[in-house]
Amino acid sequence: MAFLWVSSGYCVPLPMAVTISVSHKGKSYNVQVHLTSTVSSFQAQLQELTSVPVENQKLLFKGKRASAKGSDALEIFGLKDGTKVQMLGSTMEEIGGLRAVEDEKKQAEQILRDRETQARVCQTLSTGIALRLFDSDISAYDRRILLRTGPKLQPRV
């Protein structure tokens, strides 16, 4: 560790820069940090490198999740030069893609429900059950004509 001689006669340790090897989705990034840096500044560096927002980042160190406040210094983790850290997390583009897929799936399910409902209505009309519901509005002659010919509605496929 390097020291700085201060005019008042004290030696003050200089922050030591170390290289941390961060792996994310098969890629490895070497990040230069000072151990006195905060966790949030380290995560901001990782965001610039990987496009993973800080709130989506999960850092694993020695197989365990490195849980700390953003204001904590990196030195509390016992990081050394060459330490390996695993980062988990998704970029905003990946999250947006997942939401788009979910929206498409919901839309397809809604279309299938609508088609099923339309098929039931068409079947109900063709069997004459619906005519009984409107019996008072339809004359006997109109009812015979409708039952004989029946609506020619077919469900969409």
C-alpha positions in Angstrom: 0.0 0.0 0.0 1.3 3.5 -0.8 1.3 6.3 1.6 1.2 10.1 1.2 3.2 12.3 3.4 1.0 15.2 4.6 2.5 18.5 5.7 1.3 18.1 9.2 3.7 15.2 9.6 1.2 12.3 9.2 1.3 9.5 6.6 -2.0 8.9 5.0 -2.6 5.7 3.1 -3.5 6.2 -0.5 -6.5 4.3 -1.9 -5.2 1.2 -3.5 -6.5 0.4 -7.0 -7.3 -3.3 -7.7 -8.5 -5.1 -10.7 -11.7 -7.1 -10.2 -12.6 -9.7 -12.7 -16.4 -9.6 -13.2 -18.1 -12.3 -15.3 -21.6 -11.8 -16.8 -23.3 -14.1 -19.3 -20.1 -15.7 -20.3 -18.1 -12.5 -20.8 -15.4 -11.4 -18.5 -14.7 -7.7 -17.6 -11.7 -6.4 -15.8 -12.7 -3.5 -13.7 -10.2 -1.1 -12.0 -11.6 0.1 -8.6 -10.3 1.6 -5.4 -11.2 -0.5 -2.4 -12.4 2.7 -0.7 -15.0 3.2 -3.5 -18.6 2.6 -2.7 -20.6 -0.4 -3.9 -22.9 1.9 -5.8 -20.0 3.5 -7.8 -18.8 -0.1 -8.6 -22.2 -1.0 -9.8 -22.4 2.2 -11.9 -19.1 1.1 -13.6 -20.7 -2.3 -14.3 -23.8 -0.7 -15.7 -21.6 1.2 -18.2 -19.9 -2.0 -19.3 -22.8 -4.4 -19.4 -25.9 -2.2 -19.8 -27.5 -3.9 -16.8 -29.2 -1.3 -14.6 -27.9 -1.1 -11.0 -31.3 -2.2 -9.6 -31.2 -5.4 -11.7 -27.6 -6.3 -10.7 -26.9 -9.2 -8.3 -23.3 -9.6 -7.4 -21.9 -13.0 -6.2 -18.6 -13.2 -4.4 -17.2 -16.5 -3.1 -20.5 -18.1 -4.2 -22.6 -15.9 -2.0 -24.6 -12.8 -2.8 -22.7 -9.7 -1.9 -25.4 -7.8 0.0 -24.4 -4.3 1.1 -25.7 -0.8 1.0 -24.7 1.3 -1.9 -22.8 3.6 0.5 -20.6 0.7 1.9 -17.0 0.6 0.8 -15.8 -2.3 -1.3 -13.1 -3.2 1.2 -15.7 -4.7 3.6 -16.0 -7.7 1.2 -12.3 -8.4 1.5 -11.7 -8.0 -2.2 -8.1 -8.3 -3.5 -6.4 -7.8 -6.8 -7.7 -10.4 -9.2 -10.8 -11.3 -7.2 -13.5 -12.9 -9.3 -17.1 -11.6 -9.0 -20.1 -13.1 -10.8 -22.8 -10.7 -11.9 -26.4 -11.7 -12.6 -29.0 -9.5 -14.2 -30.9 -8.5 -17.3 -30.5 -5.5 -19.5 -33.5 -3.2 -20.1 -33.6 -4.4 -23.7 -34.0 -8.0 -22.5 -36.7 -7.1 -20.1 -38.5 -5.2 -22.8 -38.3 -8.2 -25.1 -39.8 -10.4 -22.4 -42.6 -8.0 -21.8 -43.3 -7.9 -25.5 -43.5 -11.7 -25.7 -45.9 -11.7 -22.7 -48.1 -9.1 -24.3 -48.2 -11.1 -27.5 -49.1 -14.2 -25.6 -51.9 -12.5 -23.8 -53.2 -11.0 -27.0 -53.2 -14.5 -28.7 -55.1 -16.0 -25.7 -57.7 -13.2 -25.9 -58.2 -13.8 -29.6 -58.7 -17.6 -29.0 -61.2 -16.8 -26.2 -63.1 -14.4 -28.5 -63.2 -17.0 -31.3 -64.5 -19.7 -28.9 -67.2 -17.3 -27.7 -68.2 -16.5 -31.3 -68.3 -20.2 -32.1 -70.7 -20.9 -29.2 -73.0 -18.0 -30.2 -73.1 -19.3 -33.8 -73.9 -22.8 -32.6 -76.6 -21.5 -30.3 -78.2 -19.5 -33.2 -78.1 -22.4 -35.6 -79.8 -24.8 -33.1 -82.7 -22.4 -32.5 -82.0 -22.1 -28.7 -81.6 -18.3 -29.1 -85.0 -18.1 -30.8 -86.7 -19.2 -27.6 -85.2 -16.3 -25.7 -86.8 -13.9 -28.1 -90.0 -15.8 -28.5 -92.3 -12.8 -27.8 -90.5 -10.7 -30.5 -90.7 -13.2 -33.3 -93.9 -14.3 -35.0 -94.7 -18.0 -35.5 -94.2 -17.6 -39.3 -90.8 -15.9 -38.9 -89.8 -18.6 -36.4 -90.6 -21.4 -38.9 -88.7 -19.7 -41.6 -85.6 -19.2 -39.3 -85.7 -22.7 -38.0 -86.1 -24.2 -41.5 -83.3 -22.2 -43.1 -81.3 -21.4 -40.0 -78.5 -18.8 -40.0 -75.6 -19.7 -42.2 -73.0 -18.4 -39.7 -69.7 -20.3 -39.4 -67.2 -19.7 -36.7 -63.9 -18.2 -37.8 -60.9 -20.5 -37.7 
